[in-house]
Amino acid sequence: MLYTDHYAYCFEHLYTRPWAAKHQVNLSTLERLLHCRSGVWLDTFCGQGWHFANTGSHMQKVGIDRSSAQLAIAQKNNPNCFFIKADLGKSLLKNSCADLITNFWGSYCYLADVESVINFFSSACTAVKSDGALYWELLQIEDLQTFNSSRFAEEAGARVQEISGFHWTYTDAGGRHEMISPSLDFFLEVASIYFAKVNHWHDQHFMTHLVCEHRY
Ligand SMILES: C[S@@+](CC[C@H](N)C(=O)[O-])C[C@H]1O[C@@H](n2cnc3c(N)ncnc32)[C@H](O)[C@@H]1O
């Protein structure tokens, strides 16, 4: 388990505070998606619940993560939100359980293989209620070298070490992270089955933002 108490303590300093530009894209996109939306917002691989803590909304906010250390901080930061401890590589989401489902920082990349990522993404699509929305922040293989040469990566002491097909690894204060990034086309193909409106754009840093609206 990489996300121990010690690493969770470091996480905010390494990955939340320094990259204001990335987080600002998340917040402005969320502001639009949250506007006039009610019901349940489910944030998968929610970490410390930063996105909940930094958005105002009447939605019921529910976060899922497998790290007790991350969830303890999330609950402290968001006393009115509900958090569930679960390994999303093993348990899929229930059909039609949320009005908005999110996944930030390319966190889905922690899943074991392409099949697990696509299964999880498909279950997230089916978990969105009719007319609901989904926001996925993708980290693509082609952006990893840019990440490596960035000031941000240098400050975080993070380094992508190996890239092989869709698999890659990086190291930082937490140790070695085994990751997988299937291409954008996989996500677009699945999303187009479930949503009337599918939009994506690159933020000119490292992330691709996929926003799907109007679930059939
Ligand atoms: C890079 S952090 C991102 C946290 C948060 N989404 C954010 O943007 O700040 C990745 C998170 O994914 C969680 N995680 C990794 N594998 C997981 C799994 N199989 N099931 C649930 N959570 C997982 C980790 O515990 C960690 O909190």
The ligand as an SDF file (V2000), in Angstrom:
LIG
                    3D

 27 29  0  0  0  0  0  0  0  0999 V2000
   -2.9420   10.5540   -7.1510 C   0  0  0  0  0  0  0  0  0  0  0  0
   -4.0720   10.2630   -5.8080 S   0  0  0  0  0  0  0  0  0  0  0  0
   -5.3970   11.3410   -6.3440 C   0  0  0  0  0  0  0  0  0  0  0  0
   -6.3980   11.6930   -5.3030 C   0  0  0  0  0  0  0  0  0  0  0  0
   -7.4960   12.6510   -5.7360 C   0  0  0  0  0  0  0  0  0  0  0  0
   -8.2740   12.1000   -6.8400 N   0  0  0  0  0  0  0  0  0  0  0  0
   -6.9410   14.0050   -6.1230 C   0  0  0  0  0  0  0  0  0  0  0  0
   -7.0980   14.4260   -7.2710 O   0  0  0  0  0  0  0  0  0  0  0  0
   -6.3690   14.6790   -5.2350 O   0  0  0  0  0  0  0  0  0  0  0  0
   -4.6540    8.6260   -6.1690 C   0  0  0  0  0  0  0  0  0  0  0  0
   -5.6170    8.0650   -5.1390 C   0  0  0  0  0  0  0  0  0  0  0  0
   -6.1130    6.8200   -5.6740 O   0  0  0  0  0  0  0  0  0  0  0  0
   -6.2840    5.9170   -4.5900 C   0  0  0  0  0  0  0  0  0  0  0  0
   -6.3180    4.5440   -5.1450 N   0  0  0  0  0  0  0  0  0  0  0  0
   -5.3140    3.8900   -5.7950 C   0  0  0  0  0  0  0  0  0  0  0  0
   -5.7350    2.6740   -6.1930 N   0  0  0  0  0  0  0  0  0  0  0  0
   -7.0260    2.5430   -5.7920 C   0  0  0  0  0  0  0  0  0  0  0  0
   -7.9970    1.5140   -5.9200 C   0  0  0  0  0  0  0  0  0  0  0  0
   -7.7120    0.3450   -6.5370 N   0  0  0  0  0  0  0  0  0  0  0  0
   -9.2400    1.7060   -5.4000 N   0  0  0  0  0  0  0  0  0  0  0  0
   -9.5340    2.8820   -4.7710 C   0  0  0  0  0  0  0  0  0  0  0  0
   -8.6570    3.9020   -4.6130 N   0  0  0  0  0  0  0  0  0  0  0  0
   -7.4070    3.7410   -5.1250 C   0  0  0  0  0  0  0  0  0  0  0  0
   -5.1020    6.2040   -3.6680 C   0  0  0  0  0  0  0  0  0  0  0  0
   -5.3340    5.7380   -2.3580 O   0  0  0  0  0  0  0  0  0  0  0  0
   -5.0070    7.7300   -3.7790 C   0  0  0  0  0  0  0  0  0  0  0  0
   -5.7190    8.3790   -2.7530 O   0  0  0  0  0  0  0  0  0  0  0  0
  1  2  1  0
  2  3  1  0
  2 10  1  0
  3  4  1  0
  4  5  1  0
  5  6  1  0
  5  7  1  0
  7  8  2  0
  7  9  1  0
 10 11  1  0
 11 12  1  0
 11 26  1  0
 12 13  1  0
 13 14  1  0
 13 24  1  0
 14 15  1  0
 14 23  1  0
 15 16  2  0
 16 17  1  0
 17 18  1  0
 17 23  2  0
 18 19  1  0
 18 20  2  0
 20 21  1  0
 21 22  2  0
 22 23  1  0
 24 25  1  0
 24 26  1  0
 26 27  1  0
M  CHG  2   2   1   9  -1
M  END
$$$$
